[in-house]
Amino acid sequence: MDLEERFEERAEERGTFNEEKDAFELSLVVKEDYAGQRVDVFLSKNPEISSRSFAQGLIEKGLVLVDGKKVDKNYKLRAGQLVDVTIPAPEPAEVKPEPIPLDIRYEDDDLIVLVKPAGMVVHPAHGHASGTLVNALLAHAPSLSSIGGITRPGIIHRLDKDTSGLMIVAKNDFAHQILSKELKDRKIKRTYLTLVHGRFKEKEGTIHAPIGRSPRFRQKMSVMGVGNREAISHYRVLATYDDYSLVEVRLETGRTHQIRVHMKYISHPVVGDQLYGTGGSKRDLGLKRQFLHAYKLEFIHPRTGEYLRFEDKLPPDLQEVLDSLRYGH
């Protein structure tokens, strides 16, 4: 059993919060003592669920999977089966504005282009009720688009908590609808810089591999996972340092963790990636977050039709790592 399998086995015994889905996820292994029990009874004994009626509600909504498949409440479990449960976070009654500084690169009556720092969650979710980008945006521009609901006003696309870089925010519903269509039609170009492990034989290429939820560890995504969807990433190697490569990646699609999953899939995991990488080894060069920065953003303005293009340099923590490889200090 390799390191990743051991980590996933331990993870099956605990719950994790999935930021992308705004939900708490449990992965539970059925022990011998529970073999033959109905799935709703089994779930009701977990402190996160605590009642059969709540468990049955989750089952009816298709939020319970046994070995990756939906079941009904009468289903009887067998020892060794994996039960995955998704518990949606309750919708907050309101999101409060907070005077958090924003790094805004462009703003007009329709939209904002800004740089999200690493460590900031995009919108309120379980465990992140405050201090998010949305909290900061509401203090800056109270009249954001309402299409995203209470927790995601104006949010067109997202970045992972520990990914930094450029984002677009819609200030009204008109802009939101058009920008969302641009994103769906793949007309918004999002390009990232990432440092990955290893050297490439080919200096550029395309990764066309569908991504879905990992059947073993629900916090992770994987190629050909459960409910997989088309995912396309175009990459170009910019520089090579020892056993590392600086790579530019342009997303054609925008699946959860897409670049991180695709880089792992081709055996070049992102340096510093705690979920898909080397597990915090010395090879991560001291980084505590993934070396991934959304440095270029190109799109058509929803009202004027003007083609807009923005670039952002690497933040200091990533630039420092790159300099240490370049200059050997």
HELIX and SHEET records of a PDB file:
HELIX    1   1 LEU A    3  ALA A   11  1                                   9    
HELIX    2   2 GLU A   32  TYR A   34  5                                   3    
HELIX    3   3 VAL A   39  SER A   44  1                                   6    
HELIX    4   4 ARG A   52  GLU A   60  1                                   9    
HELIX    5   5 LEU A  133  HIS A  140  1                                   8    
HELIX    6   6 ASP A  173  LYS A  184  1                                  12    
HELIX    7   7 GLN A  258  TYR A  265  1                                   8    
HELIX    8   8 LYS A  282  ASP A  284  5                                   3    
HELIX    9   9 PRO A  316  TYR A  327  1                                  12    
SHEET    1   A 5 GLY A  15  ASN A  18  0                                        
SHEET    2   A 5 ALA A  23  VAL A  29 -1                                        
SHEET    3   A 5 LEU A  82  PRO A  88 -1                                        
SHEET    4   A 5 VAL A  64  VAL A  66 -1                                        
SHEET    5   A 5 LYS A  69  LYS A  70 -1                                        
SHEET    1   B 8 ASP A 103  GLU A 107  0                                        
SHEET    2   B 8 LEU A 111  LYS A 116 -1                                        
SHEET    3   B 8 SER A 164  ALA A 170 -1                                        
SHEET    4   B 8 LEU A 292  ILE A 300  1                                        
SHEET    5   B 8 LYS A 189  HIS A 197 -1                                        
SHEET    6   B 8 TYR A 244  LEU A 251 -1                                        
SHEET    7   B 8 ILE A 232  TYR A 241 -1                                        
SHEET    8   B 8 GLU A 204  HIS A 208 -1                                        
SHEET    1   C 5 ASP A 103  GLU A 107  0                                        
SHEET    2   C 5 LEU A 111  LYS A 116 -1                                        
SHEET    3   C 5 SER A 164  ALA A 170 -1                                        
SHEET    4   C 5 LEU A 292  ILE A 300  1                                        
SHEET    5   C 5 TYR A 307  GLU A 311 -1                                        
SHEET    1   D 3 MET A 221  VAL A 223  0                                        
SHEET    2   D 3 ILE A 211  ARG A 213 -1                                        
SHEET    3   D 3 VAL A 226  ARG A 229 -1                                        
END                                                                             
